[in-house]
Amino acid sequence: MKGITYFSNNSDKRNHKRAYVNMLVNYSDGQKIFTDYLKDISMGGARVETLSPPQKGVILTMTIPTDPPIKLNGKIKWVTKQKFKYIFGIEFDSLNYAQESLITDFLTSLFWTNNDYLNNI
């Protein structure tokens, strides 16, 4: 998959390494279904770009279109405006073993050439 960048920064206070991606993702707040762009993902959460500002604290169910699809629950932790769009961060709820395995497989497929990343999953 082209356009994927590994990102880690010593000053970054996140607990998990992230991958920048640019792919469509579906998510729902229980009332509506949205399709927007997943911009990065880690074992702990994701960042999504949208034109409609969501509310901080909203619980979402997100589906990442992999094979098989990865379905995750999470909470919007922050929202910021960037010109004509909004970026928000989702913190995943406690993941079960199957979800952890699917995310690990997805991240591994993004970083299969980066041994440093694979050794730190």
The first five atom37 places (N, CA, C, CB, O) and aatype in JSON, in Angstrom:
{
  "aatype": [12, 11, 7, 9, 16, 18, 13, 15, 2, 2, 15, 3, 11, 1, 2, 8, 11, 1, 0, 18, 19, 2, 12, 10, 19, 2, 18, 15, 3, 7, 5, 11, 9, 13, 16, 3, 18, 10, 11, 3, 9, 15, 12, 7, 7, 0, 1, 19, 6, 16, 10, 15, 14, 14, 5, 11, 7, 19, 9, 10, 16, 12, 16, 9, 14, 16, 3, 14, 14, 9, 11, 10, 2, 7, 11, 9, 11, 17, 19, 16, 11, 5, 11, 13, 11, 18, 9, 13, 7, 9, 6, 13, 3, 15, 10, 2, 18, 0, 5, 6, 15, 10, 9, 16, 3, 13, 10, 16, 15, 10, 13, 17, 16, 2, 2, 3, 18, 10, 2, 2, 9],
  "atom_mask": [
    [1, 1, 1, 1, 1],
    [1, 1, 1, 1, 1],
    [1, 1, 1, 0, 1],
    [1, 1, 1, 1, 1],
    [1, 1, 1, 1, 1],
    [1, 1, 1, 1, 1],
    [1, 1, 1, 1, 1],
    [1, 1, 1, 1, 1],
    [1, 1, 1, 1, 1],
    [1, 1, 1, 1, 1],
    [1, 1, 1, 1, 1],
    [1, 1, 1, 1, 1],
    [1, 1, 1, 1, 1],
    [1, 1, 1, 1, 1],
    [1, 1, 1, 1, 1],
    [1, 1, 1, 1, 1],
    [1, 1, 1, 1, 1],
    [1, 1, 1, 1, 1],
    [1, 1, 1, 1, 1],
    [1, 1, 1, 1, 1],
    [1, 1, 1, 1, 1],
    [1, 1, 1, 1, 1],
    [1, 1, 1, 1, 1],
    [1, 1, 1, 1, 1],
    [1, 1, 1, 1, 1],
    [1, 1, 1, 1, 1],
    [1, 1, 1, 1, 1],
    [1, 1, 1, 1, 1],
    [1, 1, 1, 1, 1],
    [1, 1, 1, 0, 1],
    [1, 1, 1, 1, 1],
    [1, 1, 1, 1, 1],
    [1, 1, 1, 1, 1],
    [1, 1, 1, 1, 1],
    [1, 1, 1, 1, 1],
    [1, 1, 1, 1, 1],
    [1, 1, 1, 1, 1],
    [1, 1, 1, 1, 1],
    [1, 1, 1, 1, 1],
    [1, 1, 1, 1, 1],
    [1, 1, 1, 1, 1],
    [1, 1, 1, 1, 1],
    [1, 1, 1, 1, 1],
    [1, 1, 1, 0, 1],
    [1, 1, 1, 0, 1],
    [1, 1, 1, 1, 1],
    [1, 1, 1, 1, 1],
    [1, 1, 1, 1, 1],
    [1, 1, 1, 1, 1],
    [1, 1, 1, 1, 1],
    [1, 1, 1, 1, 1],
    [1, 1, 1, 1, 1],
    [1, 1, 1, 1, 1],
    [1, 1, 1, 1, 1],
    [1, 1, 1, 1, 1],
    [1, 1, 1, 1, 1],
    [1, 1, 1, 0, 1],
    [1, 1, 1, 1, 1],
    [1, 1, 1, 1, 1],
    [1, 1, 1, 1, 1],
    [1, 1, 1, 1, 1],
    [1, 1, 1, 1, 1],
    [1, 1, 1, 1, 1],
    [1, 1, 1, 1, 1],
    [1, 1, 1, 1, 1],
    [1, 1, 1, 1, 1],
    [1, 1, 1, 1, 1],
    [1, 1, 1, 1, 1],
    [1, 1, 1, 1, 1],
    [1, 1, 1, 1, 1],
    [1, 1, 1, 1, 1],
    [1, 1, 1, 1, 1],
    [1, 1, 1, 1, 1],
    [1, 1, 1, 0, 1],
    [1, 1, 1, 1, 1],
    [1, 1, 1, 1, 1],
    [1, 1, 1, 1, 1],
    [1, 1, 1, 1, 1],
    [1, 1, 1, 1, 1],
    [1, 1, 1, 1, 1],
    [1, 1, 1, 1, 1],
    [1, 1, 1, 1, 1],
    [1, 1, 1, 1, 1],
    [1, 1, 1, 1, 1],
    [1, 1, 1, 1, 1],
    [1, 1, 1, 1, 1],
    [1, 1, 1, 1, 1],
    [1, 1, 1, 1, 1],
    [1, 1, 1, 0, 1],
    [1, 1, 1, 1, 1],
    [1, 1, 1, 1, 1],
    [1, 1, 1, 1, 1],
    [1, 1, 1, 1, 1],
    [1, 1, 1, 1, 1],
    [1, 1, 1, 1, 1],
    [1, 1, 1, 1, 1],
    [1, 1, 1, 1, 1],
    [1, 1, 1, 1, 1],
    [1, 1, 1, 1, 1],
    [1, 1, 1, 1, 1],
    [1, 1, 1, 1, 1],
    [1, 1, 1, 1, 1],
    [1, 1, 1, 1, 1],
    [1, 1, 1, 1, 1],
    [1, 1, 1, 1, 1],
    [1, 1, 1, 1, 1],
    [1, 1, 1, 1, 1],
    [1, 1, 1, 1, 1],
    [1, 1, 1, 1, 1],
    [1, 1, 1, 1, 1],
    [1, 1, 1, 1, 1],
    [1, 1, 1, 1, 1],
    [1, 1, 1, 1, 1],
    [1, 1, 1, 1, 1],
    [1, 1, 1, 1, 1],
    [1, 1, 1, 1, 1],
    [1, 1, 1, 1, 1],
    [1, 1, 1, 1, 1],
    [1, 1, 1, 1, 1],
    [1, 1, 1, 1, 1],
    [1, 1, 1, 1, 1]
  ],
  "atom_positions": [
    [[0.85, -1.17, 0.0], [0.0, 0.0, 0.0], [0.9, 1.23, 0.0], [-0.97, 0.0, 1.22], [1.71, 1.4, 0.91]],
    [[0.78, 2.1, -0.99], [1.62, 3.28, -1.09], [1.03, 4.41, -0.27], [1.79, 3.7, -2.54], [-0.16, 4.41, 0.04]],
    [[1.87, 5.36, 0.08], [1.41, 6.52, 0.81], [1.33, 6.31, 2.31], [0.0, 0.0, 0.0], [0.69, 7.1, 3.0]],
    [[1.94, 5.26, 2.82], [1.9, 4.97, 4.25], [3.24, 5.35, 4.86], [1.57, 3.48, 4.5], [4.29, 4.96, 4.34]],
    [[3.21, 6.08, 5.93], [4.42, 6.54, 6.58], [4.42, 6.11, 8.03], [4.57, 8.05, 6.46], [3.43, 6.3, 8.74]],
    [[5.51, 5.55, 8.45], [5.69, 5.19, 9.85], [6.06, 6.45, 10.6], [6.79, 4.09, 10.01], [6.85, 7.25, 10.11]],
    [[5.49, 6.66, 11.79], [5.78, 7.85, 12.55], [5.99, 7.5, 14.01], [4.66, 8.87, 12.41], [5.16, 6.84, 14.63]],
    [[7.09, 7.96, 14.54], [7.36, 7.85, 15.96], [8.22, 9.03, 16.32], [8.05, 6.49, 16.32], [9.12, 9.41, 15.57]],
    [[7.96, 9.61, 17.45], [8.68, 10.8, 17.87], [8.93, 10.68, 19.35], [7.88, 12.11, 17.53], [8.01, 10.41, 20.12]],
    [[10.16, 10.87, 19.77], [10.48, 10.73, 21.19], [9.71, 11.72, 22.06], [11.96, 10.91, 21.39], [9.46, 11.44, 23.23]],
    [[9.35, 12.89, 21.5], [8.59, 13.86, 22.29], [7.1, 13.55, 22.28], [8.84, 15.27, 21.78], [6.33, 14.17, 23.02]],
    [[6.68, 12.62, 21.45], [5.27, 12.21, 21.36], [4.93, 11.39, 22.6], [5.0, 11.4, 20.06], [5.62, 10.42, 22.91]],
    [[3.87, 11.77, 23.3], [3.51, 11.1, 24.55], [2.57, 9.91, 24.34], [2.87, 12.1, 25.48], [2.04, 9.37, 25.31]],
    [[2.36, 9.5, 23.1], [1.48, 8.38, 22.83], [2.14, 7.08, 23.27], [1.11, 8.33, 21.35], [3.36, 6.96, 23.29]],
    [[1.31, 6.1, 23.61], [1.8, 4.8, 24.05], [2.07, 3.84, 22.91], [0.83, 4.19, 25.0], [2.75, 2.83, 23.09]],
    [[1.54, 4.15, 21.71], [1.63, 3.23, 20.59], [2.18, 3.95, 19.36], [0.26, 2.61, 20.27], [1.9, 5.13, 19.15]],
    [[2.95, 3.23, 18.56], [3.44, 3.78, 17.3], [2.29, 3.86, 16.32], [4.59, 2.92, 16.73], [1.38, 3.03, 16.33]],
    [[2.34, 4.88, 15.45], [1.26, 5.13, 14.51], [1.72, 4.96, 13.07], [0.69, 6.52, 14.71], [2.91, 5.05, 12.76]],
    [[0.76, 4.7, 12.21], [1.0, 4.68, 10.77], [0.1, 5.74, 10.14], [0.74, 3.25, 10.15], [-1.1, 5.78, 10.41]],
    [[0.7, 6.59, 9.31], [-0.11, 7.51, 8.53], [-0.69, 6.73, 7.36], [0.72, 8.74, 8.05], [0.02, 6.02, 6.66]],
    [[-1.98, 6.88, 7.17], [-2.67, 6.25, 6.05], [-3.59, 7.31, 5.44], [-3.47, 4.97, 6.51], [-3.76, 8.39, 6.0]],
    [[-4.17, 7.0, 4.33], [-5.16, 7.88, 3.71], [-6.17, 6.98, 3.03], [-4.49, 8.89, 2.69], [-6.11, 6.73, 1.83]],
    [[-7.11, 6.48, 3.84], [-8.09, 5.54, 3.31], [-9.46, 5.86, 3.89], [-7.68, 4.08, 3.62], [-9.58, 6.4, 4.99]],
    [[-10.49, 5.51, 3.14], [-11.85, 5.72, 3.62], [-12.15, 4.77, 4.77], [-12.86, 5.53, 2.49], [-11.72, 3.61, 4.77]],
    [[-12.89, 5.27, 5.74], [-13.3, 4.48, 6.89], [-14.75, 4.84, 7.21], [-12.36, 4.74, 8.13], [-15.16, 5.99, 7.06]],
    [[-15.52, 3.87, 7.65], [-16.9, 4.09, 8.06], [-16.97, 4.11, 9.57], [-17.85, 3.01, 7.48], [-16.27, 3.35, 10.24]],
    [[-17.82, 4.98, 10.11], [-18.03, 5.0, 11.55], [-19.45, 5.49, 11.83], [-16.98, 5.9, 12.26], [-20.07, 6.15, 11.0]],
    [[-19.92, 5.14, 13.01], [-21.29, 5.49, 13.39], [-21.32, 5.95, 14.84], [-22.23, 4.28, 13.19], [-20.59, 5.45, 15.7]],
    [[-22.2, 6.92, 15.09], [-22.43, 7.38, 16.45], [-23.7, 6.75, 17.03], [-22.54, 8.92, 16.48], [-24.19, 7.17, 18.08]],
    [[-24.22, 5.73, 16.35], [-25.46, 5.08, 16.78], [-26.7, 5.69, 16.15], [0.0, 0.0, 0.0], [-27.78, 5.09, 16.19]],
    [[-26.56, 6.88, 15.57], [-27.66, 7.57, 14.91], [-27.47, 7.61, 13.4], [-27.81, 8.98, 15.46], [-28.4, 7.38, 12.62]],
    [[-26.25, 7.92, 13.0], [-25.91, 8.07, 11.58], [-24.64, 7.29, 11.27], [-25.73, 9.56, 11.21], [-23.85, 6.97, 12.15]],
    [[-24.47, 7.0, 9.98], [-23.24, 6.37, 9.5], [-22.5, 7.41, 8.67], [-23.53, 5.07, 8.65], [-23.09, 8.09, 7.83]],
    [[-21.19, 7.52, 8.91], [-20.35, 8.49, 8.23], [-19.24, 7.75, 7.48], [-19.75, 9.5, 9.23], [-18.83, 6.66, 7.88]],
    [[-18.78, 8.35, 6.39], [-17.62, 7.86, 5.67], [-16.66, 9.02, 5.51], [-18.01, 7.24, 4.28], [-16.99, 10.03, 4.87]],
    [[-15.47, 8.89, 6.08], [-14.47, 9.94, 6.03], [-13.09, 9.29, 5.86], [-14.51, 10.83, 7.3], [-12.99, 8.09, 5.62]],
    [[-12.05, 10.09, 5.98], [-10.7, 9.6, 5.75], [-9.96, 9.29, 7.05], [-9.91, 10.6, 4.95], [-9.82, 10.14, 7.92]],
    [[-9.51, 8.05, 7.14], [-8.62, 7.63, 8.22], [-7.24, 8.17, 7.87], [-8.62, 6.06, 8.41], [-6.72, 7.87, 6.8]],
    [[-6.65, 8.97, 8.77], [-5.37, 9.6, 8.49], [-4.2, 8.92, 9.19], [-5.41, 11.05, 8.89], [-3.09, 8.9, 8.67]],
    [[-4.44, 8.36, 10.38], [-3.42, 7.54, 11.02], [-4.1, 6.57, 11.99], [-2.37, 8.42, 11.76], [-5.24, 6.77, 12.4]],
    [[-3.35, 5.53, 12.34], [-3.9, 4.49, 13.22], [-2.77, 3.87, 14.03], [-4.65, 3.4, 12.4], [-1.63, 3.78, 13.57]],
    [[-3.12, 3.45, 15.23], [-2.19, 2.71, 16.1], [-3.03, 1.7, 16.88], [-1.4, 3.68, 17.08], [-4.24, 1.61, 16.68]],
    [[-2.38, 0.96, 17.74], [-3.12, 0.01, 18.6], [-4.02, 0.75, 19.58], [-2.13, -0.89, 19.36], [-4.96, 0.15, 20.11]],
    [[-3.77, 2.02, 19.84], [-4.54, 2.75, 20.84], [-5.62, 3.64, 20.29], [0.0, 0.0, 0.0], [-6.53, 4.04, 21.03]],
    [[-5.56, 3.97, 19.0], [-6.56, 4.88, 18.47], [-6.3, 5.24, 17.02], [0.0, 0.0, 0.0], [-5.47, 4.63, 16.34]],
    [[-7.03, 6.26, 16.57], [-6.94, 6.67, 15.18], [-7.24, 8.15, 15.05], [-7.9, 5.84, 14.3], [-7.81, 8.77, 15.95]],
    [[-6.85, 8.7, 13.92], [-7.14, 10.1, 13.6], [-7.93, 10.12, 12.3], [-5.82, 10.95, 13.47], [-7.56, 9.46, 11.33]],
    [[-9.03, 10.87, 12.28], [-9.95, 10.9, 11.14], [-10.13, 12.35, 10.68], [-11.33, 10.26, 11.51], [-10.19, 13.26, 11.5]],
    [[-10.22, 12.53, 9.37], [-10.46, 13.85, 8.77], [-11.9, 13.88, 8.25], [-9.44, 14.15, 7.61], [-12.35, 12.93, 7.61]],
    [[-12.61, 14.96, 8.54], [-14.01, 15.08, 8.16], [-14.36, 16.53, 7.82], [-14.92, 14.56, 9.29], [-13.61, 17.45, 8.16]],
    [[-15.49, 16.73, 7.16], [-15.99, 18.08, 6.9], [-17.01, 18.5, 7.94], [-16.61, 18.15, 5.51], [-17.31, 19.69, 8.08]],
    [[-17.54, 17.55, 8.68], [-18.55, 17.83, 9.71], [-17.93, 17.64, 11.09], [-19.8, 16.91, 9.55], [-17.42, 16.56, 11.39]],
    [[-17.97, 18.65, 11.94], [-17.32, 18.52, 13.24], [-18.09, 17.61, 14.2], [-17.15, 19.89, 13.87], [-19.26, 17.87, 14.48]],
    [[-17.46, 16.57, 14.69], [-18.11, 15.73, 15.7], [-17.92, 16.36, 17.08], [-17.53, 14.28, 15.67], [-17.13, 17.29, 17.24]],
    [[-18.63, 15.86, 18.06], [-18.51, 16.35, 19.42], [-17.53, 15.51, 20.22], [-19.87, 16.37, 20.11], [-17.55, 14.28, 20.15]],
    [[-16.69, 16.18, 20.96], [-15.76, 15.48, 21.86], [-16.58, 14.66, 22.85], [-14.82, 16.49, 22.6], [-17.6, 15.12, 23.36]],
    [[-16.11, 13.44, 23.13], [-16.78, 12.57, 24.09], [-17.77, 11.59, 23.49], [0.0, 0.0, 0.0], [-18.22, 10.67, 24.18]],
    [[-18.12, 11.77, 22.21], [-19.07, 10.87, 21.55], [-18.44, 9.48, 21.39], [-19.51, 11.45, 20.16], [-17.26, 9.36, 21.06]],
    [[-19.24, 8.45, 21.63], [-18.81, 7.06, 21.45], [-19.12, 6.66, 20.0], [-19.53, 6.1, 22.47], [-20.22, 6.88, 19.51]],
    [[-18.13, 6.08, 19.33], [-18.27, 5.67, 17.94], [-17.95, 4.2, 17.77], [-17.37, 6.51, 17.04], [-17.22, 3.6, 18.55]],
    [[-18.53, 3.63, 16.72], [-18.12, 2.32, 16.22], [-17.52, 2.56, 14.85], [-19.33, 1.29, 16.17], [-18.18, 3.12, 13.97]],
    [[-16.28, 2.15, 14.67], [-15.56, 2.39, 13.42], [-15.26, 1.05, 12.75], [-14.24, 3.18, 13.68], [-14.93, 0.07, 13.41]],
    [[-15.39, 1.02, 11.42], [-15.07, -0.17, 10.65], [-13.98, 0.17, 9.65], [-16.33, -0.72, 9.93], [-14.16, 1.02, 8.78]],
    [[-12.85, -0.51, 9.78], [-11.73, -0.33, 8.86], [-11.9, -1.38, 7.76], [-10.34, -0.48, 9.6], [-12.0, -2.57, 8.05]],
    [[-11.92, -0.94, 6.49], [-12.22, -1.85, 5.38], [-11.04, -2.74, 4.98], [-12.67, -1.06, 4.18], [-10.47, -2.59, 3.9]],
    [[-10.69, -3.65, 5.86], [-9.65, -4.64, 5.56], [-10.35, -5.96, 5.29], [-8.61, -4.77, 6.75], [-11.58, -6.02, 5.31]],
    [[-9.61, -7.0, 5.04], [-10.2, -8.32, 4.82], [-9.62, -9.29, 5.85], [-9.92, -8.83, 3.36], [-8.49, -9.74, 5.69]],
    [[-10.38, -9.62, 6.89], [-11.75, -9.2, 7.2], [-11.77, -7.78, 7.77], [-12.41, -10.19, 8.2], [-10.75, -7.29, 8.24]],
    [[-12.94, -7.11, 7.73], [-13.06, -5.77, 8.28], [-12.76, -5.76, 9.78], [-14.46, -5.2, 8.02], [-13.02, -6.74, 10.49]],
    [[-12.19, -4.65, 10.25], [-11.9, -4.5, 11.67], [-12.93, -3.54, 12.25], [-10.43, -3.97, 11.91], [-13.02, -2.38, 11.84]],
    [[-13.71, -4.03, 13.2], [-14.75, -3.22, 13.85], [-14.27, -2.87, 15.25], [-16.12, -3.97, 13.88], [-13.95, -3.76, 16.05]],
    [[-14.24, -1.56, 15.56], [-13.7, -1.07, 16.82], [-14.62, -0.04, 17.45], [-12.32, -0.48, 16.61], [-15.27, 0.73, 16.75]],
    [[-14.68, -0.03, 18.76], [-15.42, 0.99, 19.49], [-14.42, 1.96, 20.09], [-16.33, 0.37, 20.58], [-13.32, 1.57, 20.49]],
    [[-14.81, 3.22, 20.15], [-13.91, 4.21, 20.73], [-14.65, 5.48, 21.07], [0.0, 0.0, 0.0], [-15.85, 5.62, 20.82]],
    [[-13.9, 6.39, 21.65], [-14.44, 7.66, 22.12], [-13.65, 8.8, 21.48], [-14.4, 7.75, 23.68], [-12.42, 8.73, 21.4]],
    [[-14.34, 9.83, 21.04], [-13.67, 11.0, 20.48], [-13.01, 11.76, 21.62], [-14.67, 11.92, 19.69], [-13.68, 12.24, 22.53]],
    [[-11.68, 11.85, 21.56], [-10.91, 12.49, 22.63], [-10.61, 13.96, 22.34], [-9.62, 11.75, 22.85], [-10.47, 14.75, 23.27]],
    [[-10.51, 14.32, 21.08], [-10.22, 15.7, 20.72], [-10.72, 15.98, 19.31], [-8.71, 15.99, 20.84], [-10.85, 15.08, 18.48]],
    [[-11.0, 17.26, 19.05], [-11.43, 17.73, 17.73], [-10.72, 19.06, 17.47], [-13.02, 17.88, 17.64], [-10.66, 19.91, 18.35]],
    [[-10.19, 19.22, 16.26], [-9.55, 20.48, 15.89], [-9.95, 20.86, 14.48], [-8.01, 20.37, 16.02], [-10.17, 20.0, 13.63]],
    [[-10.04, 22.15, 14.23], [-10.39, 22.65, 12.9], [-9.11, 23.02, 12.16], [-11.34, 23.87, 12.98], [-8.22, 23.65, 12.72]],
    [[-9.04, 22.6, 10.88], [-7.92, 22.96, 10.01], [-8.49, 23.49, 8.7], [-6.98, 21.74, 9.76], [-8.88, 22.71, 7.83]],
    [[-8.54, 24.79, 8.57], [-9.13, 25.47, 7.42], [-10.58, 25.04, 7.24], [-8.31, 25.18, 6.13], [-11.44, 25.4, 8.05]],
    [[-10.88, 24.26, 6.17], [-12.25, 23.9, 5.86], [-12.62, 22.49, 6.33], [-12.48, 24.0, 4.38], [-13.69, 21.99, 5.98]],
    [[-11.75, 21.86, 7.11], [-12.02, 20.5, 7.56], [-11.76, 20.38, 9.06], [-11.16, 19.48, 6.78], [-11.23, 21.3, 9.69]],
    [[-12.13, 19.25, 9.6], [-11.92, 18.95, 11.01], [-11.14, 17.65, 11.12], [-13.27, 18.86, 11.78], [-11.3, 16.74, 10.31]],
    [[-10.3, 17.58, 12.13], [-9.55, 16.37, 12.44], [-9.95, 15.97, 13.85], [-7.99, 16.59, 12.31], [-10.02, 16.81, 14.75]],
    [[-10.22, 14.67, 14.05], [-10.53, 14.23, 15.41], [-9.81, 12.94, 15.73], [-12.03, 14.05, 15.58], [-9.49, 12.13, 14.86]],
    [[-9.56, 12.78, 17.02], [-8.86, 11.6, 17.49], [-9.8, 10.68, 18.24], [0.0, 0.0, 0.0], [-10.58, 11.12, 19.08]],
    [[-9.72, 9.4, 17.92], [-10.53, 8.37, 18.58], [-9.59, 7.52, 19.44], [-11.29, 7.48, 17.54], [-8.57, 7.03, 18.96]],
    [[-9.95, 7.35, 20.69], [-9.23, 6.41, 21.55], [-10.06, 5.14, 21.6], [-8.99, 7.01, 23.0], [-11.23, 5.16, 21.99]],
    [[-9.45, 4.02, 21.19], [-10.18, 2.76, 21.17], [-10.48, 2.29, 22.59], [-9.37, 1.7, 20.41], [-9.67, 2.46, 23.5]],
    [[-11.67, 1.7, 22.76], [-12.01, 1.05, 24.03], [-11.15, -0.2, 24.16], [-13.54, 0.7, 24.1], [-10.45, -0.58, 23.22]],
    [[-11.21, -0.83, 25.3], [-10.42, -2.05, 25.5], [-10.72, -3.03, 24.37], [-10.72, -2.69, 26.89], [-11.87, -3.36, 24.08]],
    [[-9.63, -3.48, 23.74], [-9.75, -4.36, 22.6], [-9.72, -5.81, 23.05], [-8.63, -4.1, 21.58], [-9.0, -6.17, 23.99]],
    [[-10.5, -6.65, 22.38], [-10.42, -8.08, 22.67], [-9.28, -8.68, 21.84], [-11.78, -8.79, 22.35], [-8.68, -8.01, 21.0]],
    [[-9.0, -9.93, 22.09], [-7.87, -10.6, 21.43], [-8.01, -10.57, 19.9], [-7.76, -12.06, 21.91], [-7.04, -10.31, 19.19]],
    [[-9.22, -10.83, 19.4], [-9.43, -10.85, 17.94], [-9.17, -9.47, 17.34], [-10.87, -11.31, 17.61], [-8.54, -9.37, 16.29]],
    [[-9.64, -8.4, 18.0], [-9.4, -7.05, 17.5], [-7.91, -6.71, 17.53], [-10.18, -6.03, 18.33], [-7.37, -6.14, 16.57]],
    [[-7.24, -7.06, 18.62], [-5.79, -6.82, 18.72], [-5.05, -7.54, 17.59], [-5.26, -7.29, 20.09], [-4.14, -6.98, 16.98]],
    [[-5.44, -8.78, 17.33], [-4.8, -9.56, 16.28], [-5.02, -8.93, 14.9], [-5.33, -11.0, 16.28], [-4.09, -8.84, 14.1]],
    [[-6.24, -8.48, 14.64], [-6.54, -7.87, 13.34], [-5.78, -6.55, 13.16], [-8.05, -7.62, 13.2], [-5.26, -6.28, 12.08]],
    [[-5.72, -5.74, 14.21], [-4.98, -4.48, 14.12], [-3.49, -4.77, 13.94], [-5.21, -3.61, 15.38], [-2.82, -4.13, 13.13]],
    [[-2.97, -5.73, 14.69], [-1.56, -6.1, 14.57], [-1.26, -6.55, 13.14], [-1.19, -7.21, 15.57], [-0.26, -6.14, 12.57]],
    [[-2.12, -7.39, 12.57], [-1.93, -7.84, 11.19], [-1.96, -6.67, 10.21], [-3.01, -8.88, 10.82], [-1.15, -6.6, 9.29]],
    [[-2.91, -5.76, 10.42], [-3.03, -4.59, 9.55], [-1.78, -3.72, 9.66], [-4.29, -3.77, 9.91], [-1.21, -3.34, 8.64]],
    [[-1.35, -3.41, 10.88], [-0.15, -2.59, 11.07], [1.09, -3.29, 10.52], [0.05, -2.27, 12.55], [1.95, -2.66, 9.91]],
    [[1.17, -4.6, 10.73], [2.31, -5.36, 10.21], [2.34, -5.29, 8.69], [2.24, -6.82, 10.69], [3.41, -5.17, 8.1]],
    [[1.17, -5.37, 8.06], [1.12, -5.28, 6.59], [1.58, -3.9, 6.11], [-0.3, -5.57, 6.08], [2.12, -3.78, 5.01]],
    [[1.38, -2.87, 6.93], [1.82, -1.53, 6.57], [3.33, -1.37, 6.73], [1.09, -0.49, 7.42], [3.97, -0.62, 5.99]],
    [[3.89, -2.09, 7.7], [5.29, -1.9, 8.07], [6.14, -3.14, 7.84], [5.39, -1.49, 9.5], [7.18, -3.28, 8.48]],
    [[5.74, -4.03, 6.98], [6.42, -5.33, 6.87], [7.9, -5.21, 6.55], [5.76, -6.16, 5.82], [8.65, -6.16, 6.76]],
    [[8.33, -4.08, 6.05], [9.76, -3.91, 5.77], [10.5, -3.21, 6.91], [9.95, -3.12, 4.5], [11.72, -3.04, 6.84]],
    [[9.78, -2.81, 7.94], [10.41, -2.05, 9.03], [10.58, -2.97, 10.24], [9.57, -0.8, 9.4], [9.67, -3.07, 11.07]],
    [[11.73, -3.62, 10.35], [11.98, -4.56, 11.45], [11.9, -3.9, 12.81], [13.32, -5.2, 11.28], [11.48, -4.54, 13.78]],
    [[12.3, -2.63, 12.91], [12.23, -1.93, 14.19], [10.79, -1.88, 14.67], [12.82, -0.5, 14.08], [10.51, -2.09, 15.85]],
    [[9.87, -1.58, 13.76], [8.46, -1.53, 14.14], [7.97, -2.92, 14.55], [7.6, -0.97, 12.98], [7.32, -3.07, 15.58]],
    [[8.28, -3.92, 13.75], [7.8, -5.28, 14.05], [8.29, -5.78, 15.39], [8.22, -6.24, 12.97], [7.58, -6.53, 16.06]],
    [[9.48, -5.39, 15.8], [10.02, -5.82, 17.08], [9.39, -5.1, 18.26], [11.51, -5.61, 17.11], [9.57, -5.51, 19.41]],
    [[8.64, -4.02, 17.99], [8.06, -3.24, 19.08], [6.54, -3.31, 19.14], [8.48, -1.82, 18.96], [5.93, -2.52, 19.85]],
    [[5.92, -4.22, 18.41], [4.46, -4.35, 18.46], [4.07, -4.92, 19.8], [3.92, -5.26, 17.29], [2.89, -5.13, 20.07]]
  ]
}
